[in-house]
Amino acid sequence: MRDRLLPLAGSSINEEDIRAVSEVLRGGQLGSGEMVKRFEEAVARYVGARYAVAVSSGAAGLHIGCGGRDHRNMQSSGLLPGKRNVSNITSPLRKS
């Protein structure tokens, strides 16, 4: 048995990050507000998109992603009712 646990992932949290999180927590707008808007704009720029939408979970993101689809053509997308569609949080950030 190891004396210490192996880290799953490294982190680089600095004082600026801690101040930003504290500002959001004290501001009372966890799911909306200026910081969310800035985050969405930064993600859109990063992936080269016109817009980005922050959501609370992967499932919420999949709901939004399917919302504009023509449900008659869902078979071609691989998204079928009753099927499991597994994704992870990094999927939208991968560049082709």
Backbone torsions as a table, in degrees:
resi	resn	phi	psi	omega
1	MET	NA	137.1	179.3
2	ARG	-74.3	150.8	175.6
3	ASP	-77.1	-29.7	178.1
4	ARG	-132.4	154.4	-179.7
5	LEU	-77.1	147.3	172.8
6	LEU	-77.6	133.3	179.2
7	PRO	-69.2	138.3	177.2
8	LEU	-76.7	-34.5	-179.5
9	ALA	-157.0	147.4	176.8
10	GLY	-81.0	161.1	176.4
11	SER	-137.4	152.5	178.2
12	SER	-133.9	71.0	179.8
13	ILE	-92.8	124.3	179.8
14	ASN	-115.3	-179.2	-177.2
15	GLU	-62.4	-35.4	178.0
16	GLU	-62.4	-41.0	177.4
17	ASP	-62.6	-44.8	-179.4
18	ILE	-63.3	-41.7	177.3
19	ARG	-62.6	-42.3	-179.2
20	ALA	-63.9	-43.7	178.6
21	VAL	-64.1	-43.6	178.7
22	SER	-60.8	-40.2	179.0
23	GLU	-60.8	-44.4	179.2
24	VAL	-65.7	-45.8	-179.4
25	LEU	-61.7	-40.5	179.4
26	ARG	-73.6	-27.1	-178.5
27	GLY	-76.4	-18.5	175.2
28	GLY	77.7	11.3	179.8
29	GLN	-118.6	74.8	-176.3
30	LEU	-73.9	-32.6	-175.7
31	GLY	-108.4	4.1	-179.8
32	SER	-156.8	-176.9	177.0
33	GLY	103.3	-174.9	-173.5
34	GLU	-63.3	-41.1	-178.2
35	MET	-66.6	-38.1	177.8
36	VAL	-65.7	-42.6	178.0
37	LYS	-59.6	-45.0	179.4
38	ARG	-64.0	-39.1	178.1
39	PHE	-63.4	-46.5	179.5
40	GLU	-60.5	-42.9	178.8
41	GLU	-63.8	-40.0	179.6
42	ALA	-66.0	-41.6	178.5
43	VAL	-65.1	-43.2	179.3
44	ALA	-59.3	-45.0	177.6
45	ARG	-61.8	-43.4	-176.8
46	TYR	-61.4	-41.2	-177.8
47	VAL	-94.1	-0.5	178.1
48	GLY	73.7	32.0	179.9
49	ALA	-105.7	160.1	177.0
50	ARG	-72.6	-38.7	-177.6
51	TYR	-137.0	161.0	170.8
52	ALA	-144.1	151.4	179.8
53	VAL	-128.0	125.1	175.4
54	ALA	-83.4	135.0	178.9
55	VAL	-128.6	169.0	-174.0
56	SER	-85.9	-12.7	-177.8
57	SER	-162.1	166.9	175.3
58	GLY	-62.7	-38.4	178.8
59	ALA	-62.6	-40.9	178.3
60	ALA	-63.7	-38.3	177.2
61	GLY	-64.0	-40.9	177.6
62	LEU	-65.0	-38.5	177.3
63	HIS	-60.7	-45.3	179.2
64	ILE	-64.6	-43.5	-179.7
65	GLY	-60.5	-33.1	-179.6
66	CYS	-87.2	-16.5	-174.3
67	GLY	-58.7	-35.8	-177.5
68	GLY	-93.7	2.4	-177.2
69	ARG	-81.9	148.5	171.7
70	ASP	-77.4	109.7	-173.3
71	HIS	-64.0	-17.4	175.9
72	ARG	-70.8	-23.0	-178.0
73	ASN	-106.8	21.3	-176.8
74	MET	-69.5	-23.8	-179.9
75	GLN	-61.0	-39.0	-179.3
76	SER	-68.0	-23.6	179.2
77	SER	-85.8	-12.8	-176.3
78	GLY	84.5	1.4	179.8
79	LEU	-102.8	98.8	-177.2
80	LEU	-116.1	144.4	175.4
81	PRO	-57.3	136.5	178.3
82	GLY	86.1	-7.1	178.5
83	LYS	-97.0	152.4	175.0
84	ARG	-92.1	133.7	179.3
85	ASN	-119.7	105.0	-174.4
86	VAL	-94.9	132.2	179.0
87	SER	-144.1	171.5	173.8
88	ASN	-134.2	172.1	-172.2
89	ILE	-63.6	-24.3	-177.2
90	THR	-87.8	-7.4	-176.9
91	SER	-53.9	-47.0	-178.1
92	PRO	-71.4	-12.5	-177.3
93	LEU	-92.2	-8.7	-179.0
94	ARG	-76.6	134.2	177.9
95	LYS	-96.8	139.7	179.9
96	SER	-75.4	NA	NA
